[in-house]
């Protein structure tokens, strides 16, 4: 079954530079959320190393790391059939890369409706370090409550 997702990439909470990508299947946190966290960590470590050593020509952009996850396409206009919406906030502060990964979910069609749902923090590598969070996809699915809504709808 296709589980569609949209990914918003926000530069430091600015709507002006947003990038939106559409992923046609495997949008569950169990797959796409885990892969996004890996890509974000890869970008963060690569950029931090480049800033430390001064080897800027070897650095990979955030978009390059994310698009290594297969089957993304540009999402314009808004897709009506997404079940998950991921948000990446990223920034460079004091010569260190940082990010937050959020998700919204609900068994409704229409991205405008889904954007009204609460955001669940999936992973974070920000400052200070004690505030960071690693992804626990099982807990995230419970927090998003998406599978239980689907099961209730299917059985009713």
Secondary structure as GFF3:
##gff-version 3
##sequence-region A 1 156
A	DSSP	beta_strand	5	11	.	.	.	ID=ss1
A	DSSP	beta_strand	14	23	.	.	.	ID=ss2
A	DSSP	pi_helix	29	33	.	.	.	ID=ss3
A	DSSP	alpha_helix	34	53	.	.	.	ID=ss4
A	DSSP	three_ten_helix	56	58	.	.	.	ID=ss5
A	DSSP	alpha_helix	62	66	.	.	.	ID=ss6
A	DSSP	beta_strand	72	74	.	.	.	ID=ss7
A	DSSP	beta_strand	84	93	.	.	.	ID=ss8
A	DSSP	beta_strand	96	105	.	.	.	ID=ss9
A	DSSP	alpha_helix	111	114	.	.	.	ID=ss10
A	DSSP	beta_strand	120	125	.	.	.	ID=ss11
A	DSSP	three_ten_helix	129	131	.	.	.	ID=ss12
A	DSSP	alpha_helix	137	144	.	.	.	ID=ss13
A	DSSP	alpha_helix	146	155	.	.	.	ID=ss14
###
